[in-house]
């Protein structure tokens, strides 16, 4: 039986992908994605705010995944990049 709980997942060394983009009005914003959770993204006006606050969104995302029984890919579980040409020819 799997005894991994929310605290376990919150404390994993997730692979963060940070970036900057423009909103619909042309204003810059910063985002954080998590490589292991493709549906996760957190946005803020500054990268500092994004870094400070993304874990609150991560907690909610993980709670939903745990309650739904979804597989949570852990850091290091993905060994290589997806071969999109073979997946979507």
N, C-alpha and C positions, 0 to 999 in steps of 0.2 A: 504493500500500500504506500502511496506517495504522501509524505508528510510535509511537503513544501507548502508554506503558507505565504501570506502577503508580505510579511516582514522579510522572509527569505528572498523573494523576488525584488523587493524594493532596494535591497542592499547588494544586488549583483552589479558587476562592473559593465554596465550597458555601453554599447558603442554609440556614442552621440555624434550626430551629423548636424553641424551648425551652418546656417546660411542666412542670406539677406535677400529680400525681394521687395517689390513695390506693390502696394494695395491698389484697388480700383481707382483711387484718386491720385495715384502717383506718389504716395507717401511711403518712405522706406519702413520696413519692419524686419525683425529678426525671428528666425525659427530654429527649433531643435527637433530633429527626427531621431528615432532610435532604429538602428539597422535591423535589429532582431524582431522589432514589432512594426512591420510596414504600415500599419494603419495609424501609427502614432505621430502626431505633430503638435508642437506647442509654439504659439506665436506671442511676441511682445514687442514693444516699441524699441527696446534696447536689448543687446545681447546679455547685459548684466541681469536685467529683469527676467529674461528667458531662462538663464542659468539658475537664478534664485527660485523660480516658481514652477519649472516644468515637472518637478516631482509630485505636485498635487494632482496634475493631470495624469501622470503615470500611475499613481495610486488608484484613481478611478478606472483607468483602462485595465489595470491588472485585476481589480475587483470583478469587473464584468467578465473578463476572460476566465477567471477562477470559477465564478458562479455558473458560467456557461459550459464549463468543462473543456474549454479550448486548450489546445497544446500551446504552451508558452515556450518559444525558442529561447534558449539561454545563450549568453555570450560564449563563443567558442564552438557552439553547436553547428554553425554554418561554416563549413570549411572553405568553400570557394564560391565565387560569384555565380549567379544563375546564368545559364546559357539560353538567353531569350530567343535566339534564332531558332533553336530546336523546340522551344516551348511554343512559340508563336511564329510558325513559318510564314 
